[in-house]
Amino acid sequence: MAAKTYQVIVRGTFAPLDDEQRASLLAKADDHDVFRAKFTEEGTVTYERSLLAFTFRCLVPATVEEKESAVIGRAEALAAAAVRGLGADYRNLDSVSTDLDSIRVRRRGR
């Protein structure tokens, strides 16, 4: 049972692309524009037409006992699968996570 939810952003670079991979990614680029990015449990991949780097955003449910490193590992596995699903490979993953339950909301006027 999930007691926490993490918002994770995974950034990485595309591995060297051949002409076919490049053409395929460029054909799908509008569907992976940053303005379509959402934090979902499935995650979303965004990239620019330069095809140098990508960003993967996702929500990862976790138990109270689960360590942040395990959550990041799961998010990076999802990112890797998503990039491979686009027909490319990746390098240099770097991730940052936020425990959504630890965010404090300050209300104005109180």
C-alpha positions in Angstrom: 0.0 0.0 0.0 1.4 3.4 -1.0 1.8 5.9 1.8 3.9 8.4 0.0 4.1 9.8 -3.5 7.3 11.1 -5.1 7.5 13.4 -8.1 10.7 12.5 -10.0 12.4 14.2 -12.9 15.0 12.1 -14.8 17.2 13.9 -17.2 19.5 12.1 -19.7 21.1 12.3 -23.1 20.4 10.2 -26.1 23.0 7.7 -27.1 24.4 8.3 -30.6 21.5 8.0 -33.0 21.5 6.6 -36.5 19.6 8.3 -39.4 16.6 6.1 -38.9 16.3 6.7 -35.2 16.8 10.4 -35.7 14.0 10.6 -38.4 11.7 8.6 -36.2 12.2 10.8 -33.1 11.8 14.0 -35.2 8.5 12.6 -36.6 7.2 12.2 -33.0 8.8 15.4 -31.6 5.5 17.4 -31.5 4.0 14.6 -29.3 7.0 15.0 -26.9 7.1 18.8 -26.6 7.7 20.2 -23.1 4.2 21.8 -23.1 2.7 18.3 -23.1 4.7 17.1 -20.1 2.8 15.7 -17.1 3.6 14.0 -13.9 1.8 10.6 -14.2 2.6 7.1 -12.9 3.4 6.0 -16.5 5.6 9.1 -17.0 6.1 11.4 -20.0 9.2 11.9 -22.1 10.0 15.3 -23.6 12.8 16.3 -25.9 13.8 19.1 -28.2 14.4 18.7 -32.0 18.1 18.9 -31.4 17.8 15.3 -30.1 20.6 15.8 -27.6 18.8 15.3 -24.3 15.5 14.3 -22.9 13.5 14.7 -19.7 11.2 12.1 -18.1 8.7 13.1 -15.5 6.8 10.7 -13.3 5.0 10.0 -10.1 6.2 7.1 -8.0 4.1 5.7 -5.2 6.1 4.3 -2.3 5.8 2.9 1.1 6.9 4.8 4.2 9.8 2.3 4.6 11.0 2.7 1.0 14.2 4.7 0.6 14.4 7.6 -1.8 17.2 5.8 -3.7 14.9 2.9 -4.5 12.2 5.3 -5.7 14.8 7.0 -8.0 15.9 3.6 -9.3 12.3 2.7 -10.2 11.9 6.1 -12.0 15.1 5.7 -13.9 14.0 2.2 -15.0 10.7 3.7 -16.3 12.7 6.4 -18.1 14.9 3.9 -19.7 12.0 1.8 -20.9 10.2 4.9 -22.2 13.3 6.0 -24.2 13.8 2.5 -25.6 10.1 2.5 -26.5 10.8 5.5 -28.7 13.5 3.4 -30.5 16.5 5.1 -28.9 19.0 4.4 -26.2 20.2 6.7 -23.4 23.2 7.8 -21.4 24.0 9.8 -18.3 20.8 9.7 -16.3 20.5 12.2 -13.5 17.4 12.4 -11.3 15.8 14.5 -8.6 12.9 13.6 -6.5 10.4 15.4 -4.2 8.3 13.7 -1.6 5.0 15.4 -2.2 3.8 14.7 1.3 6.6 16.8 2.7 5.7 20.0 0.8 4.3 22.7 3.0 1.7 25.1 1.6 1.8 28.6 3.1 -1.5 30.2 2.9 -1.7 34.0 2.4 -3.5 36.2 4.7 -3.2 34.1 7.8 
